[in-house]
Amino acid sequence: MSLAKRLRLFFRVLPVVVLLAVVKAGVHALGWEFMPLDGLVPSLIAGSIFLIGFLLAQVLGDYREAERMPADIRTALEAIHDDVLFLARRQPRVDVAGFRAALTGIVRAFDEGLGLKNGHRNLGPAIARVDGLSALFADLQDLDVSERYIVRLKGGQDTLRHAFLRVAHIQKMEFVPSVHVLVQTLVGASLFVLLFLRTSDTWESMLILIFVGYMFVYSLMLISELDEPFREGEGTVDDVSLFQLREFLAKIEAERP
């Protein structure tokens, strides 16, 4: 992981903080500082910090759930693949190649649906491919495969459906949009107060603005990043990796005759 990728968000925040410092210097030079330093200012900033922490905690909950999804999807894919291979040993007419093509198609559709080209949220084709497994299961029933194995395979299909639908929900939905608006307006109000805060020392007020502004702006941008955990193709280090699914594709390709 390169240093440039690690500092990607920092370099996005830095121009905003520099702009705030320049505006603060201009406000002081023009004598527009009219906000007195009293007990309400620390309370406003503390309240904004509390709400940012609350929102960040909720977004992190969805992010942690999203991090588990690739492993759950890989587990379901491996279970279906292994069961089909086992059945093929007992029933040579089982369409192993068809199942492998279906499983790799599911992974590729999932990867493409979360890509930059599709806005990180077009999982309709991937879900349709998961639904397409039902036809292959019906073919197994025609081969008089034990119902117990059919139930196991359908269980893996249901796991894939649940994971894909949950990922689609997390990618498309914003956690309580009204809370986002509340936090953003409070942060804006806090920065406004700090810009026009009257203090005895210019450098003192500017340093306070830089530190608090950096914390607020970085937090809001971080929440925006984490609110959409799958961000393939954007070069961020905060997205959920799909390396396990790509390893599954490589494994399938290696096992093909």
C-alpha positions in Angstrom: 0.0 0.0 0.0 1.7 3.2 -1.2 2.1 6.3 0.9 0.2 8.3 -1.7 -2.8 6.1 -1.3 -2.7 6.3 2.4 -2.6 10.1 2.3 -5.3 10.4 -0.4 -7.9 11.7 1.9 -5.5 14.0 3.7 -4.6 15.7 0.4 -8.3 16.2 -0.3 -8.8 17.8 3.0 -5.7 20.0 2.9 -6.9 22.5 0.3 -10.1 23.1 2.3 -8.1 23.7 5.5 -5.8 26.1 3.6 -8.8 28.0 2.2 -10.2 28.3 5.7 -6.9 29.7 7.0 -6.8 32.2 4.1 -10.3 33.3 4.8 -9.6 33.7 8.5 -6.6 35.9 7.7 -8.7 38.0 5.4 -11.5 38.4 8.0 -9.0 39.5 10.6 -7.3 41.9 8.3 -10.7 43.5 7.4 -11.7 43.7 11.1 -14.8 41.5 10.6 -14.4 39.4 13.7 -17.5 40.1 15.7 -18.1 36.8 17.6 -17.1 37.1 21.3 -15.3 34.2 22.9 -17.8 32.9 25.5 -19.0 29.5 26.9 -21.3 28.9 24.0 -18.5 28.4 21.5 -16.9 25.4 23.2 -20.4 23.9 23.7 -21.1 24.2 20.0 -17.9 22.6 19.0 -18.3 19.8 21.6 -21.8 19.1 20.4 -20.6 18.9 16.8 -17.8 16.5 17.8 -20.4 14.3 19.7 -22.7 14.1 16.7 -19.8 13.3 14.3 -18.7 10.5 16.6 -22.3 9.1 16.7 -22.6 9.2 13.0 -19.2 7.7 12.4 -20.0 4.8 14.8 -23.1 4.0 12.9 -21.4 4.1 9.5 -18.6 2.0 10.8 -21.2 -0.7 11.8 -22.3 -1.0 8.2 -18.7 -0.9 7.0 -17.7 -3.8 9.3 -20.6 -5.8 8.0 -19.6 -5.0 4.4 -16.1 -6.3 5.2 -17.5 -9.7 6.1 -19.5 -10.0 2.9 -16.7 -11.1 0.5 -15.8 -14.0 2.9 -19.5 -15.0 3.2 -19.8 -14.9 -0.6 -16.6 -16.9 -1.1 -17.8 -19.5 1.4 -21.2 -20.0 -0.4 -19.4 -20.2 -3.8 -16.9 -22.8 -2.5 -19.7 -24.8 -0.9 -21.7 -25.0 -4.1 -18.6 -25.8 -6.1 -17.5 -28.6 -3.8 -21.0 -30.1 -3.6 -21.2 -30.2 -7.4 -17.8 -31.8 -7.7 -18.8 -34.5 -5.2 -22.1 -35.2 -7.1 -20.2 -35.4 -10.4 -18.1 -38.3 -9.0 -21.3 -40.2 -8.3 -23.3 -39.0 -11.3 -21.1 -38.3 -14.4 -23.9 -36.5 -16.2 -23.7 -33.5 -13.7 -22.9 -30.4 -15.7 -19.7 -29.4 -13.8 -18.6 -27.0 -16.6 -22.0 -25.3 -16.5 -21.8 -24.7 -12.8 -18.3 -23.4 -13.0 -19.3 -21.0 -15.7 -22.3 -19.9 -13.6 -20.2 -19.3 -10.5 -17.5 -17.4 -12.3 -20.2 -15.3 -14.0 -21.7 -14.4 -10.6 -18.3 -13.2 -9.3 -17.5 -11.2 -12.5 -21.0 -9.6 -12.5 -20.6 -8.7 -8.8 -17.1 -7.2 -9.4 -18.3 -5.2 -12.5 -21.5 -4.0 -10.7 -19.4 -2.5 -7.9 -16.9 -1.0 -10.4 -16.4 2.7 -11.2 -18.2 2.3 -14.5 -21.4 1.2 -12.8 -21.3 3.8 -10.0 -20.4 1.1 -7.4 -24.0 0.1 -7.0 -25.4 -1.8 -10.0 -25.8 -5.3 -8.6 -29.0 -6.2 -10.6 -27.1 -8.4 -13.1 -25.2 -10.2 -10.4 -28.4 -11.0 -8.5 -30.0 -12.2 -11.8 -27.0 -14.6 -12.2 -27.6 -16.0 -8.7 -31.2 -16.5 -9.6 -30.0 -18.4 -12.7 -28.6 -21.1 -10.5 -32.2 -22.4 -10.0 -32.2 -23.8 -13.6 -29.0 -25.8 -12.9 -30.5 -27.1 -9.7 -33.6 -28.2 -11.6 -31.3 -30.2 -14.0 -29.9 -31.9 -11.0 -33.3 -32.9 -9.8 -33.9 -34.4 -13.3 -30.9 -36.6 -12.7 -32.5 -38.0 -9.5 -29.9 -36.3 -7.2 -30.8 -36.7 -3.6 -33.1 -33.9 -2.3 -30.7 -33.4 0.6 -28.0 -32.1 -1.8 -30.4 -29.9 -3.6 -31.4 -28.3 -0.3 -27.7 -27.7 0.5 -27.1 -26.1 -2.9 -30.2 -23.9 -2.5 -28.9 -22.9 0.9 -25.7 -21.6 -0.7 -27.9 -19.7 -3.3 -29.9 -18.1 -0.5 -26.6 -17.0 1.2 -25.5 -15.4 -2.0 -28.8 -13.6 -2.5 -28.8 -12.3 1.1 -25.2 -11.0 0.7 -25.8 -9.4 -2.6 -29.0 -7.7 -1.5 -27.4 -6.5 1.7 -24.4 -5.1 -0.2 -26.8 -3.3 -2.7 -28.7 -1.8 0.3 -25.5 -0.6 2.0 -24.2 0.9 -1.3 -27.4 2.7 -2.2 -28.8 3.9 1.2 -27.4 6.6 3.4 -27.7 6.1 7.2 -30.5 8.4 8.4 -30.0 11.3 5.9 -31.5 13.8 8.4 -28.6 13.0 10.8 -26.1 13.7 8.0 -27.8 17.1 7.4 -27.8 17.9 11.1 -24.0 17.1 11.4 -23.2 19.0 8.2 -25.1 22.1 9.3 -23.6 22.0 12.8 -20.1 21.7 11.4 -20.8 24.6 9.0 -22.0 26.7 12.0 -19.0 25.8 14.0 -16.6 26.8 11.2 -18.5 30.0 10.7 -18.2 30.9 14.4 -14.5 30.2 14.3 -14.0 32.3 11.2 -15.5 35.3 12.9 -14.3 34.6 16.4 -12.7 37.6 18.1 -9.5 36.8 20.0 -6.6 38.7 21.2 -4.0 36.9 19.1 -4.5 36.3 15.3 -2.2 33.3 15.3 -4.1 31.7 18.2 -7.4 32.0 16.5 -6.0 30.8 13.2 -4.4 27.7 14.8 -7.7 26.8 16.5 -9.5 27.1 13.2 -6.9 25.0 11.4 -7.0 22.2 14.0 -10.8 22.1 14.5 -11.5 22.6 10.7 -9.1 19.8 9.8 -10.9 17.5 12.3 -14.3 18.4 11.0 -13.6 18.3 7.3 -11.6 15.1 7.5 -14.4 13.4 9.6 -17.1 14.4 7.1 -15.1 13.2 4.1 -14.2 10.0 5.9 -17.9 9.4 6.7 -18.6 9.9 3.0 -16.0 7.3 2.1 -17.1 4.7 4.6 -20.8 5.2 3.8 -20.1 3.5 0.5 -17.7 0.7 1.4 -17.2 -0.8 -2.1 -15.4 1.8 -4.2 -13.6 -0.3 -6.9 -11.4 1.8 -9.2 -11.1 4.9 -7.1 -7.7 4.2 -5.7 -8.8 4.5 -2.1 -7.4 2.4 0.8 -10.6 2.6 2.7 -12.7 0.4 0.3 -13.6 -3.2 1.0 -11.3 -5.5 -1.0 -12.6 -8.3 -3.3 -9.4 -10.2 -3.4 -11.0 -13.3 -2.0 -13.4 -13.5 -4.9 -10.7 -12.9 -7.4 -8.7 -15.8 -5.7 -11.8 -17.9 -6.2 -11.9 -17.1 -9.9 -8.2 -18.0 -10.2 -8.8 -21.3 -8.4 -11.7 -22.2 -10.8 -9.6 -21.3 -13.8 -6.7 -23.5 -12.5 -9.1 -26.5 -12.0 -10.6 -26.4 -15.4 -9.5 -29.3 -17.6 
